[in-house]
Amino acid sequence: MSTVTPSPKPAIGRVATIGSFDGVHRGHQCLLRQVRGIADERGLSAVAVTFALSPRKVLGGCDMAPLGGVEERIALLREMGMDDVCVLDFTHEMAKMTARDFMQQVLRQELCVEVLVIGYDHRFGCQRTDGFDDYVRYGSELGIEVVRGEACMEGDEAVSSTRIRQCLIEGRVSEAAQLLGYGYRLCGKVVGGYKVGRTIGFPTANIGMESGEKLLPADGVYAVWVSDGDGSGQMAGMLNIGHRPTVNNGAERSIEVHILDFEGDLYGKELCIEFVERLREERSFANLDELTTQLAADREKVKSLFHLTN
């Protein structure tokens, strides 16, 4: 087994949890707080064990765009108080390991795990046939205490990456933020565009992102916060995701953001977008005058939403 972020064996034992942690949402956060609490009570180190690539993707399952890349995931896990994040290379060889072998060879021998906190519905190991009672039994044989994690509920449903993904697919970004515990974000470099916006008084920065790099919300116009790549300089903006039907953009899907009351050249700079609320669906207008009128109305909605007076 190899790790993307190898870590030396710790001087003290570890409390660990394991998972893909896609989005590091409120359900994950509840589990991570439990790990942190046990670690503090027992004087141990808290660690999250995750994977560079989703096991489902490696094994040829449904290739869903993730809610975040591995670096973003590591940063969020550390923000949640993890002393260490161990990122494993999930391979076909690892997929063949039984749950007991994984607990013995990876968790106990390599990572020095003394307490394992398992998500309430999480399963691991070859074919994922074992359950919580099996993990407890293996743990008693290997010197690992196994604890069941608590579910985080929102309404009648547990918070999950699948539920958040569906919210984003439908453009419900404010609901997604509620489930995530933070505003959904996209980051990318400003690339060259068609420059139509500047001719009608709404210059835009076109954000370049690789296909499948991160899940894009539904096509439409959104109120967003815009910041530099390092998270500084937060500015209000309105963003369009879609095919720009009024100007015949064709099949190409673009991400364009107009930053309110901003003047300057952003080409080549890294921007981060935080979604706040969907204003409307993308639609075609008869001409640029109609589009300009709608964009002015969109801008007023953003100013009202963000309580901007200028």
N, C-alpha and C positions, 0 to 999 in steps of 0.2 A: 504494500500500500504506500502511496506517496501523497503528500499534501501540497496544495498550492501555497499555503501560508504555513510552512513548517514551524513548529514551536518546540523548544527544548522541554525536556521533562521538568515539571514544576518541583519546587522544593517542598510544596505541600500538596495534599490530595485535592481532588476537584469534585465539584458538583456540576453535572453536565445535563444538557438537554440536546436533542438531535432533531433535525428537520430541514426541509428546503427553505422555510422562513420567507417565502415569496411575499414581498411587501412589508414584512415585519409589522403586521397589523396589530390591532388591539388584542386579538386572541393570542397572538405570539407574545405580546407585551405582558399579558397576565401570567403566562408561563415563565417568562424571563424574570419577572419580579419574584416568583416563587423560588426560582433557582438562586437569585441573589439573596433572598431572605434566609434560605437554608445555609448558604455559604457563610453568611455573616454570623449566624447562630453557632456554627461549628468551627469557625476559623479556617475555612477552606476557600479555594479559588473557584470563581464562577466562570463556566465556559459554555459557549454555544458551538455545537458541531453541525456543520452544514456542508453543502456540496457546490462545486464550481458550476456544474451543469445539473439540471433537474434529472433525477433517476428516470422519470417518465420519458424524457427526451432521449436519454442514452439508450433506453430499451426500445425505442421506436414507437412510443405511444403518441397521443395527441400532442402536436407541437404548438403549444399555446405561447403567445408572446408573454414574457414575464412582466411583473409589476415593478421590477427593478433589476439592475445588473449586480454582479457579485460585489463590486467595490462599494456600491451604495448600500447593499445589504450588510456588509461588514461594518460600515460606519454607523448604521442604525442599531445594529446589535451592540456595538460598543457604547452608543448613547444610552442604551437601556441598562448599562451597568455591568456588562460582561467584562471580566478581566482579560479574557482571551477569546478569539474566534478561530476555530480550527476548520479550514476549508479542505474537504477531501475531494480527490479525483474519483468520482464514481465511475467504475469500469464494469465491463461484463463479468470480469473475474470477481469483483466485489459483490455483484448482483447474485452470484452463486453461493455466497456465504450464508450459513444459517444465522439466525438471530443470536444463538449462543456463541458461535464462532466470532461474530462481529463484536459481541460484548467482551469476549475474552481477549481476542487479538488486538482489536482497535481501541476499545474503551478502557479496558483494564490494563493491558500490558503497555500499550503505546501512550495512552493519554492519562493514565493514572486516575481514572474516575472511581470515586468511592460512593457517590450518590448519583443516580440517574433519575431525572424527572421526565416522565413520559407524557406527552400530550394525551388528553382524554380519549382521543380516537386514533392515535398514531400507531402504525404498525411498521415493522421493518424486518429484514431478513429475507432469505430466498422464498419467493412466492407469497411473502407476507402472510403466512399461514398461522404464525404464533400470535398470541394475544397477551394481555397484561399479566394474567396469572402465570403464563409461561416465563415472561421476563422476570417476574419476582422469583420464580423457582431457579432460573439460571443465575440470577444475581446472588441468591443465598449460597450457591455453589462456588461463585467466583469472588465473593467479597464485595459485591456491589449492592447497596440498598436501592431498591426501586420504588419510586413514589409516583402516584398518579397525579397528573396535572389537572388544574381546574378549568372548566369550560368558561369562556367569556360570551355572554349572551347579549344580543341587541334585539329587543322585541322577543319573538318566539323562536328565533333562529340563532345558532352560534355564529360568531364572526368567523369568516373564512376567506381565503384568497379567491375561491370560486365565486362567492357572493360579491366581493368587491369588483372582480373582473366583469361580472354581469352589469353592475352599476355603471362602470366606465363604458362598456360597449353600448349602453343605452343613453350615455351622456349625463347620467345622474352623478356629477362630480362632487356635489356637496354631500350627498349621501355616502359616497365612497370615502370622503374625508372623515366623516363621522366614524366609519368602520376602521379606517386606517389609524386614526388618532392624529393625523396631520394632513395637510393639503397634498393631493397627488401632484407629482412633479415630472417635468421633462427637461432635459438639459441637452444642448447641442450648439454647434458653431453656426454663426450667421453666414449664409451662403448667398450667392447671386440669385436674383429673381427677375421678374418681368418688369418691375419698376412702374407698374400702372398706378399703384396707390399714391405715389408722390404727385402724380398729375392731377389728382382729385382732392388733394389736401390731407390724405391719410397715408403717409409713408409707412411701409412695413419692413420688418426684418424677417427674412425667411430662415427658419431654423432647419438645419440639415440633420437628419437622423437616419441611421441604417435600418433597412426593413427588418422587422422582427426583433430589433434591439430592445424595445419596450412597448408595452401595449399603449396604443393611441386611443383616447376617448372617441366617441362617435363624432362624425362630421357635424360642424356647427360653429357658432360664435360664442365665445366664453369671456367672462370677466376673469382676469388673471393678475397675479403679482409677477413682476419681472425683476430679476436681480442678476448681478454679475456671476460668473461661474463659481466664485468663492462664497456666494451667498450675500454679498454686500450690495448696497445701493438699491434697495427695493423701490420699484416704481409701479404705478397702476397701468394696466394695459388691457386691450381687447384682442383676442386671438381667434383666428379662423383656421379650422381644420377642414380640408375638403378639396374640391376640384375646381373652384373658382368658375362656376358655370357662366356667369355674366360676361367674362372675358375669354371664354372658350379655352380653358386651360387643358382640355383633353382628359386623358385617363390618369394623368399624374396627380397624386395626392400631395398637397402641400400643407405646411404649417407656417402661418404668417402672423406676426404680432405687431400691432400698432401701439406704441408707448405714448401715453398721454403727455402732452406738453414737453416732448423731448426733441432736441435738435442735436444732430451729430452723426458721425459715421460709425456704424457698429460692425461693418463687414469684417469677418474673420474672428470676431470676439466670441467667447463662450457666454451663453445666456442660460439661465435657469427659469423655467416657467412653473408657477404654482397655480393650479386651477382653483377657482373660487365658486363660480356658478355659471351654468349654461344660460345664455341670453335667448338664443333662438336656434332653429335649424338653419343650415345653409340652404339658400334658394337662389334661383335665377331672377334677375331683374331685366326689364325691357331695355334699359340703357344705363349709361354711367351716371346720369343725373339722378335716376331713381336709386341706384346703388349708393350714391353720395348722401342722399337724404336719409336712407336707412342707417348708414354708418354714423351719421351725426346723432341719430336717435340712440344707437347702440352706445355711443360715447357718453351720452347723458345718463343712460342706465348705469354705466360703470361708475361715473362720478357720484351718482346717488347711492349706489351700493357701498362705495368706499368712503362716503361722506366727504367728498372733495368739494370745495367751494369755488375754486378757480375754473 
